[in-house]
Amino acid sequence: MIFAQKNLYHAKMLTNEALKNFKKLGDRLDEDHLRAYVVSEIADNIHDPVAMNYALEEAGGDEQKTMAYYTKHRIRIIDDELKLK
């Protein structure tokens, strides 16, 4: 089970530099850019514990669904952070 991996819940929050770069994209910043960023986090085995918790809950324990829901929740969290900056 991938959720048992040691580093799965290690969260790397967006740096201020990353937030600035996303904001510079202006109107071009859309879900595709955020999705690409989240996919790169997943590839580096970096997961936000809050997004993972939402995903686990929504997926009802189904591992494949959890990863799909994780992406959705992580994008929402990043989008919320961008709105605060």
N, C-alpha and C positions, 0 to 999 in steps of 0.2 A: 504494500500500500504506500503510495507516494507521500501521504501525510505523516508517515512515521519517519521520514528523512529528517536528519538532524537540523539542517539549515532551512527547512521549508518556511518556517515562521519568522525568519530573520527579515525584518522590514527595513528597507532603505527609503527613507522619505525623500521626496524631491528636494534637491538643493535649490537655494535661491537662484543660482546661475541657470539651472534647468528651467525654473519658472520664468526667468527673464527671457530665455530663448524661446519658450513657447509663446510668451506674450508678444514678442517681436514679429511672430508670424501673422498677428492681427487676424484679418478675415480668413486667411488661409488655414488658421488653426481649426481643425475639425476633428471629428471622431477618428478618422484614419491616422492622423498624426499621434493622437493619444494612444490609439490601439497599438501602433508601431512601438511606442515607448514602453507600453505594458508588456508587449511580446518580448522585447529585449530584456526587461526585468525578469520575466519568467525564464528566459533562456539562461540568464545568469543565476538562476535559482534564488531570486530575491522576491519575497512575497510580503505584502502588507498584511499584518495580522487582522486588522479590522475588516478589510475587504474579504479576506479568507473566511472570517467568521460569518459574515453575511452570506457568502457563497455556499458554505457548508450548510447553513440553515435553509437556504432557498432550495438547494439540491436534494435535501433529505438524505444526505449521506452518499449519494451516487457520485463516485469519483470523477467520472468524465463530465457530468453536468456541473460539478463543482468548479472545474477549471474554466468552463465557459462562463458561468456566473461570476467567477472571480474577475475575469476581464471586465465584465460589465460594471461591477462594483468598484474596481480600481479606477476605471475611467471616470466614474462619477466623483470619486474622492479627489482625483487630480483636478477635474473641472471645478469642483468646489474650492480647492486651494487657489486656483487661478483667479477665481472671482473675488477672493479675499485680498489678493495682492494689488 
